[in-house]
Amino acid sequence: MVFHKNLSELGWEKVKKRQLHRLPLVDEWIELIQMKSGYSVLDIGPGPGVFTQRYAKVVGITGKVTALEKSEEAIGYLTEELKQAESHIEIILGDAENAVVHDQGSFDIVMLTDVLHHTDSPARVLKNLYNNRHTKNARVLIAEFDPKSEGEIGPPLEKRLRENDLYDLLQHIGFTILSSGKQMFEHYYIIAIRNQRT
């Protein structure tokens, strides 16, 4: 199995098909994080934006989804996709390791799904998220492929992030773990929130 750290090498149409296949997983994420109408959501690394558009439907016209994407090609693809539907998605070019994304107030939810294993430094992404005052009260949902699964879909087992390692990293940075668990499509999830200290 070939692992493409940069998904643009794979082609965004192919990535879109993979995302469409995993929509039942997305619906579970929405339920787990309790996403609701009117919420402000930061979606990190949306790629072709299948998940992002699902979030936008949930938050409705009174809510907002901000998509942070570092690939200009992916942004071009997503922009074209959004022309087909009315949407309240703001797309921002930037790297989650150092970008400072802001909302008018603050984000209610951060979605970080199937992204960390593609980054150069998951620790820098999570530290940047922790230090951003616009995400300080947000619930963060992280979902990754489980290295303890069969490896029939997704990245090779050796490229996956271990749940315990992410758990420890989040706590070391200063997050509180609210819940975690296993999911379909060889996934696990962790929901965390920044510790409410100064």
Backbone bond lengths (Angstrom), bond angles and torsions (degrees), N, CA, C in turn:
res aa  C-N    CA-C-N  psi(-1)  N-CA   C-N-CA  omega(-1)  CA-C   N-CA-C  phi
1 M - - - 1.461 - - 1.527 109.40 -
2 V 1.309 117.77 129.36 1.453 122.08 179.96 1.523 108.69 -90.09
3 F 1.348 115.49 130.95 1.463 120.75 178.99 1.516 109.20 -102.07
4 H 1.329 116.56 123.25 1.459 121.96 178.31 1.526 108.21 -104.90
5 K 1.337 116.38 101.33 1.464 119.05 177.32 1.522 109.77 -62.18
6 N 1.327 115.79 -39.85 1.454 121.68 175.14 1.531 107.31 -97.38
7 L 1.318 116.52 107.74 1.462 120.38 -173.25 1.524 113.85 -68.56
8 S 1.329 117.50 -14.76 1.465 118.55 178.22 1.529 110.41 -63.73
9 E 1.339 116.85 -25.09 1.461 120.51 177.38 1.533 111.12 -66.74
10 L 1.328 115.72 -27.49 1.458 120.80 -179.26 1.525 111.33 -79.76
11 G 1.334 116.26 -31.70 1.462 121.89 -176.19 1.516 110.48 102.70
12 W 1.336 116.96 130.01 1.468 120.63 -172.30 1.518 112.99 -70.94
13 E 1.332 117.13 -26.58 1.467 119.14 176.78 1.532 110.21 -65.40
14 K 1.315 116.80 -39.64 1.457 121.36 178.24 1.530 110.69 -68.57
15 V 1.330 116.47 -40.17 1.468 120.24 177.48 1.527 109.62 -63.74
16 K 1.333 116.89 -39.93 1.461 120.81 177.53 1.532 111.00 -58.48
17 K 1.319 117.25 -43.94 1.469 120.59 179.34 1.522 111.22 -61.46
18 R 1.327 116.40 -39.71 1.468 120.10 177.03 1.523 111.01 -63.88
19 Q 1.330 115.87 -41.21 1.468 119.05 179.07 1.528 111.11 -66.00
20 L 1.311 117.23 -41.70 1.469 120.29 178.64 1.529 110.98 -60.23
21 H 1.316 116.62 -37.93 1.463 121.54 179.30 1.533 111.65 -63.10
22 R 1.330 116.51 -29.19 1.466 120.63 -176.03 1.532 113.87 -99.57
23 L 1.320 118.34 18.23 1.465 119.84 -179.65 1.530 113.97 -58.86
24 P 1.350 120.37 -34.64 1.465 118.41 175.77 1.537 112.76 -58.66
25 L 1.321 116.25 -32.87 1.458 121.63 176.59 1.525 110.30 -66.48
26 V 1.325 116.55 -40.66 1.460 122.26 179.63 1.523 110.47 -62.64
27 D 1.319 116.24 -42.37 1.468 119.59 178.86 1.532 110.66 -62.62
28 E 1.330 116.22 -35.21 1.465 119.32 176.51 1.525 110.63 -67.69
29 W 1.347 117.59 -40.57 1.459 120.34 177.40 1.532 110.32 -59.38
30 I 1.316 116.29 -43.90 1.472 121.17 -178.91 1.524 110.46 -59.43
31 E 1.327 115.72 -42.04 1.462 120.11 179.18 1.527 111.16 -69.55
32 L 1.325 117.09 -42.88 1.464 121.08 -178.85 1.526 112.48 -61.87
33 I 1.329 116.43 -41.65 1.465 120.86 -177.00 1.530 111.75 -86.48
34 Q 1.342 116.39 -5.24 1.475 123.22 178.01 1.529 111.68 59.86
35 M 1.318 114.77 46.39 1.461 120.51 176.73 1.518 109.37 -69.20
36 K 1.330 115.57 136.09 1.466 119.93 -175.11 1.524 111.06 -137.23
37 S 1.325 113.81 166.68 1.456 121.24 175.07 1.526 109.84 -56.10
38 G 1.333 116.12 136.36 1.458 121.14 177.33 1.517 114.39 91.11
39 Y 1.321 118.17 -6.82 1.467 120.99 -178.13 1.526 111.46 -76.05
40 S 1.321 114.77 154.19 1.450 122.52 172.12 1.525 107.94 -104.32
41 V 1.336 116.27 122.14 1.464 122.23 -172.48 1.529 110.08 -121.28
42 L 1.326 115.98 132.83 1.457 121.80 171.31 1.520 107.82 -103.23
43 D 1.331 116.26 118.86 1.459 122.18 179.29 1.527 108.04 -107.83
44 I 1.332 116.63 113.86 1.456 121.30 -175.74 1.529 109.92 -95.00
45 G 1.329 115.38 125.58 1.461 120.67 178.11 1.510 114.08 70.32
46 P 1.327 118.39 55.57 1.469 120.63 -174.68 1.520 114.84 -72.91
47 G 1.342 117.98 -19.47 1.470 118.81 -176.08 1.518 110.44 58.82
48 P 1.326 118.32 -128.91 1.466 120.64 -178.92 1.529 113.87 -74.32
49 G 1.321 118.01 -7.24 1.461 120.88 166.98 1.514 118.02 86.77
50 V 1.318 118.72 17.82 1.471 119.78 178.07 1.531 110.19 -62.02
51 F 1.320 116.45 -46.23 1.467 120.14 -179.87 1.529 110.05 -66.16
52 T 1.337 115.66 -41.64 1.464 122.25 -178.16 1.527 111.16 -57.79
53 Q 1.328 115.70 -43.46 1.464 119.40 -179.47 1.527 111.36 -67.60
54 R 1.317 116.63 -32.47 1.465 119.77 176.42 1.535 110.04 -65.68
55 Y 1.339 116.50 -41.92 1.468 120.01 178.35 1.534 110.40 -62.44
56 A 1.334 115.81 -40.06 1.468 119.76 -178.94 1.524 111.35 -62.63
57 K 1.329 117.16 -36.26 1.468 119.92 176.91 1.526 111.40 -64.76
58 V 1.337 115.65 -36.84 1.466 119.64 -178.46 1.527 111.19 -70.71
59 V 1.327 118.34 -44.96 1.467 119.88 -176.10 1.523 111.51 -76.61
60 G 1.336 117.03 -20.03 1.460 120.70 173.92 1.521 113.62 70.02
61 I 1.318 114.89 -172.68 1.471 120.24 -175.31 1.522 112.38 -71.86
62 T 1.319 117.76 -17.18 1.468 120.08 177.56 1.524 111.69 -87.99
63 G 1.320 116.75 -7.92 1.455 121.12 178.43 1.518 110.51 -108.88
64 K 1.338 115.09 -172.74 1.459 119.58 -178.11 1.525 109.21 -153.44
65 V 1.323 115.24 143.59 1.458 120.95 173.07 1.523 107.87 -120.06
66 T 1.320 115.65 126.93 1.459 122.53 174.55 1.518 107.68 -107.63
67 A 1.322 117.19 123.18 1.466 122.58 -178.03 1.520 109.02 -106.46
68 L 1.333 116.40 118.13 1.465 122.34 177.70 1.517 108.72 -100.68
69 E 1.329 116.26 117.06 1.462 121.27 -175.47 1.529 109.74 -135.29
70 K 1.332 117.36 134.28 1.475 119.55 -178.54 1.526 113.26 -92.92
71 S 1.320 118.39 -11.39 1.460 121.04 179.82 1.526 110.81 -94.32
72 E 1.321 116.09 119.83 1.466 119.61 177.77 1.528 110.95 -64.67
73 E 1.335 116.41 -33.27 1.474 120.29 177.83 1.529 110.49 -63.58
74 A 1.330 116.22 -43.35 1.463 120.08 179.18 1.520 111.14 -63.88
75 I 1.326 116.18 -39.74 1.465 120.11 178.18 1.524 110.41 -62.89
76 G 1.332 116.48 -42.18 1.468 119.98 177.08 1.518 111.41 -60.65
77 Y 1.327 115.95 -43.10 1.464 121.09 179.41 1.524 110.36 -63.76
78 L 1.335 117.06 -47.96 1.466 121.22 -178.57 1.525 111.42 -64.61
79 T 1.312 116.62 -38.64 1.470 120.17 178.45 1.522 110.58 -60.18
80 E 1.325 116.66 -42.64 1.467 120.80 177.19 1.527 110.99 -63.92
81 E 1.326 116.63 -41.78 1.468 121.18 178.99 1.533 110.80 -60.33
82 L 1.326 116.46 -40.07 1.465 120.50 -175.82 1.521 112.40 -73.31
83 K 1.324 117.34 -17.04 1.464 120.11 176.31 1.522 111.06 -66.21
84 Q 1.336 115.94 -22.93 1.465 120.81 -178.11 1.532 112.62 -80.02
85 A 1.333 116.06 -13.78 1.473 118.58 -176.41 1.517 110.09 -144.23
86 E 1.324 115.25 145.51 1.461 119.15 174.16 1.520 107.88 -67.46
87 S 1.310 115.33 131.97 1.452 117.72 -174.88 1.519 110.92 -150.14
88 H 1.307 115.65 152.35 1.459 122.72 175.82 1.532 108.39 -116.42
89 I 1.326 114.00 55.00 1.458 121.67 178.51 1.526 108.07 -109.78
90 E 1.318 115.31 125.81 1.462 120.18 174.53 1.526 107.68 -99.44
91 I 1.319 116.69 128.51 1.464 121.42 -178.91 1.520 109.03 -105.98
92 I 1.334 115.72 129.28 1.459 121.34 -178.93 1.525 109.20 -123.98
93 L 1.328 116.19 131.71 1.461 121.66 175.30 1.521 108.53 -83.24
94 G 1.328 116.62 124.15 1.458 119.63 178.18 1.515 111.39 174.46
95 D 1.320 115.03 160.58 1.457 122.86 179.78 1.525 108.44 -98.12
96 A 1.316 116.71 127.68 1.472 121.40 -176.74 1.524 112.56 -63.39
97 E 1.329 118.02 -14.34 1.455 120.30 178.97 1.522 112.35 -74.57
98 N 1.344 117.55 -21.42 1.467 118.50 -177.79 1.525 114.61 -144.88
99 A 1.310 119.06 -6.31 1.471 121.16 -179.23 1.528 110.80 -69.38
100 V 1.322 115.85 142.86 1.463 121.06 174.28 1.518 106.98 -110.24
101 V 1.308 115.97 101.39 1.463 121.91 -177.38 1.518 108.27 -97.28
102 H 1.323 115.69 137.23 1.463 117.85 -179.48 1.518 111.00 -132.98
103 D 1.321 113.86 158.42 1.455 122.77 175.85 1.523 106.20 -119.37
104 Q 1.322 117.05 172.99 1.467 119.72 177.18 1.519 111.06 -58.08
105 G 1.309 115.63 -39.87 1.458 120.16 175.99 1.507 108.24 -114.54
106 S 1.317 115.23 -96.13 1.458 119.80 175.21 1.518 108.78 -151.08
107 F 1.311 116.17 161.56 1.456 120.48 -179.10 1.530 110.12 -80.40
108 D 1.325 114.91 143.17 1.467 120.79 175.16 1.525 110.82 -85.43
109 I 1.331 115.50 -34.62 1.466 121.32 -173.31 1.517 109.49 -141.13
110 V 1.330 115.54 142.65 1.468 121.96 170.41 1.522 107.38 -119.76
111 M 1.325 116.46 128.14 1.460 122.39 177.21 1.524 108.48 -106.42
112 L 1.319 116.19 119.84 1.459 123.20 -177.95 1.527 106.61 -128.53
113 T 1.334 115.05 77.66 1.467 120.38 -168.83 1.526 111.64 -116.58
114 D 1.322 115.40 128.28 1.470 122.58 179.56 1.526 111.75 55.78
115 V 1.322 116.79 36.49 1.462 121.29 -174.21 1.529 112.61 -119.15
116 L 1.324 117.30 -44.03 1.465 119.96 -169.14 1.524 113.58 -59.21
117 H 1.322 118.07 -33.75 1.469 119.07 179.79 1.528 112.32 -72.05
118 H 1.323 117.24 -8.78 1.464 121.22 176.00 1.534 112.21 -96.11
119 T 1.330 117.96 -9.31 1.457 120.80 -175.59 1.524 111.31 -86.08
120 D 1.328 115.39 160.02 1.462 120.09 175.23 1.527 110.44 -72.77
121 S 1.336 116.22 -34.46 1.461 119.77 -178.14 1.527 110.45 -145.24
122 P 1.339 117.78 97.30 1.469 119.13 174.77 1.528 112.47 -55.53
123 A 1.336 116.96 -34.32 1.468 120.52 -179.99 1.524 110.79 -62.67
124 R 1.340 117.76 -42.64 1.473 120.09 179.80 1.521 111.22 -66.07
125 V 1.325 117.14 -37.76 1.475 120.24 177.75 1.528 109.57 -60.88
126 L 1.320 116.57 -48.46 1.466 120.58 -176.57 1.532 111.73 -69.47
127 K 1.329 117.44 -36.63 1.474 120.03 176.90 1.518 110.77 -66.28
128 N 1.341 117.03 -41.09 1.455 120.81 178.31 1.530 110.64 -62.99
129 L 1.312 115.82 -40.10 1.465 121.14 177.30 1.525 110.32 -63.11
130 Y 1.310 115.65 -43.84 1.468 121.22 -179.57 1.530 111.63 -62.51
131 N 1.324 116.54 -38.63 1.464 121.01 -175.02 1.524 114.17 -84.34
132 N 1.335 117.70 -8.51 1.461 121.08 -179.34 1.531 109.70 -80.78
133 R 1.309 116.16 117.22 1.477 119.32 -175.76 1.532 112.16 -65.46
134 H 1.323 117.32 -19.88 1.461 120.40 179.80 1.534 112.57 -79.58
135 T 1.327 117.07 -10.24 1.469 120.60 177.09 1.525 111.93 -115.55
136 K 1.325 116.91 11.38 1.472 119.36 -171.10 1.526 113.45 -65.37
137 N 1.325 118.35 -27.33 1.468 120.33 179.28 1.531 112.85 -106.78
138 A 1.316 116.21 6.54 1.463 120.15 -175.50 1.523 111.97 -78.83
139 R 1.320 115.11 143.92 1.465 119.82 167.47 1.526 107.07 -82.27
140 V 1.316 116.10 134.18 1.461 122.28 -175.90 1.525 108.85 -111.30
141 L 1.327 116.19 124.44 1.459 120.07 174.61 1.520 108.31 -106.94
142 I 1.331 115.10 119.33 1.458 122.09 176.11 1.520 107.27 -109.76
143 A 1.316 116.83 129.45 1.467 121.01 175.60 1.521 107.92 -130.50
144 E 1.329 115.42 134.65 1.461 121.35 -178.48 1.521 109.72 -141.82
145 F 1.321 114.96 162.22 1.451 120.83 174.38 1.531 109.41 -73.09
146 D 1.311 115.96 136.35 1.464 122.54 -174.32 1.534 110.88 -84.58
147 P 1.345 117.90 121.21 1.469 119.40 178.16 1.526 113.53 -70.91
148 K 1.339 116.88 -9.08 1.465 120.59 178.41 1.526 111.86 -93.39
149 S 1.325 117.43 8.20 1.468 121.16 179.92 1.526 110.04 -95.67
150 E 1.316 116.48 -171.07 1.463 121.53 -173.09 1.527 113.28 -75.18
151 G 1.324 117.45 -25.05 1.460 119.95 -178.05 1.515 113.82 78.32
152 E 1.325 117.05 25.38 1.467 120.57 -178.95 1.521 112.51 -80.70
153 I 1.327 116.66 -24.08 1.465 121.27 176.20 1.524 107.72 -131.97
154 G 1.316 116.29 161.43 1.452 119.99 176.59 1.515 113.40 80.52
155 P 1.340 116.15 -168.40 1.464 120.34 -176.57 1.527 111.79 -68.85
156 P 1.337 116.96 160.35 1.470 119.84 176.27 1.532 110.72 -56.90
157 L 1.313 116.71 150.93 1.461 121.43 -175.94 1.526 112.08 -54.90
158 E 1.332 117.63 -37.13 1.467 120.25 -176.42 1.532 112.82 -73.20
159 K 1.332 117.70 -12.77 1.468 121.47 178.00 1.534 112.27 -95.27
160 R 1.304 117.06 -2.06 1.467 121.10 -176.20 1.530 110.88 -89.00
161 L 1.322 115.72 154.40 1.463 121.92 179.88 1.519 109.76 -93.35
162 R 1.308 115.94 130.83 1.463 119.90 179.99 1.528 110.12 -73.08
163 E 1.317 115.09 137.20 1.465 120.97 -178.35 1.525 111.50 -57.19
164 N 1.335 117.71 -44.13 1.469 120.61 -179.03 1.523 111.95 -63.27
165 D 1.338 116.13 -36.25 1.467 119.49 178.55 1.528 110.79 -65.95
166 L 1.329 117.12 -42.79 1.467 120.62 177.47 1.531 111.10 -65.22
167 Y 1.298 115.28 -40.47 1.462 121.84 178.53 1.527 109.60 -57.22
168 D 1.338 115.39 -50.19 1.464 120.64 -179.53 1.521 111.72 -64.40
169 L 1.336 116.79 -40.69 1.458 120.88 179.65 1.522 111.44 -63.19
170 L 1.312 116.46 -45.45 1.467 120.50 178.87 1.530 110.96 -59.12
171 Q 1.311 116.96 -45.94 1.468 120.39 -179.39 1.520 111.27 -66.42
172 H 1.335 117.21 -38.29 1.459 121.19 179.08 1.530 110.78 -63.05
173 I 1.333 116.88 -39.63 1.463 121.17 179.71 1.517 111.15 -69.35
174 G 1.322 116.97 -33.20 1.461 119.98 178.84 1.515 114.99 128.63
175 F 1.311 116.73 14.71 1.457 120.70 177.20 1.526 110.25 -88.58
176 T 1.316 115.34 152.06 1.460 122.64 170.14 1.524 107.91 -103.16
177 I 1.316 116.68 131.45 1.458 121.32 178.14 1.525 108.68 -82.86
178 L 1.312 116.56 123.45 1.464 121.38 179.61 1.521 111.73 -91.41
179 S 1.326 116.38 -39.17 1.465 120.26 178.67 1.527 109.45 -165.43
180 S 1.321 115.38 164.48 1.463 120.95 177.08 1.517 108.04 -159.03
181 G 1.319 116.24 163.33 1.458 119.12 179.64 1.510 112.58 176.80
182 K 1.307 115.41 172.99 1.462 123.05 178.49 1.520 109.54 -91.34
183 Q 1.346 115.46 155.08 1.456 121.04 -179.42 1.523 111.05 -139.13
184 M 1.317 114.80 175.12 1.461 120.94 175.05 1.528 109.29 -69.37
185 F 1.325 116.98 174.44 1.461 123.75 179.80 1.526 112.16 56.42
186 E 1.344 116.65 34.31 1.465 123.04 176.15 1.520 113.22 59.48
187 H 1.305 117.53 36.17 1.458 122.62 -177.73 1.527 112.39 -109.97
188 Y 1.326 114.09 158.43 1.462 121.90 162.84 1.531 107.05 -130.34
189 Y 1.308 116.15 162.22 1.468 120.20 177.68 1.525 109.70 -132.87
190 I 1.315 114.60 155.76 1.468 122.67 172.11 1.523 106.64 -136.29
191 I 1.313 116.77 131.63 1.464 121.39 172.94 1.525 107.47 -110.64
192 A 1.327 115.60 127.96 1.462 120.42 -175.84 1.529 109.84 -137.25
193 I 1.319 115.49 163.02 1.452 121.99 175.25 1.528 107.79 -142.75
194 R 1.299 115.58 147.58 1.459 120.22 179.11 1.521 110.10 -62.93
195 N 1.336 116.69 138.03 1.460 120.65 175.05 1.516 109.50 -57.97
196 Q 1.296 117.17 136.20 1.467 120.37 -175.68 1.523 111.59 -87.19
197 R 1.329 114.63 57.98 1.463 119.17 171.82 1.515 107.40 -110.33
198 T 1.285 118.42 171.92 1.456 121.54 -174.47 1.503 112.51 -64.16
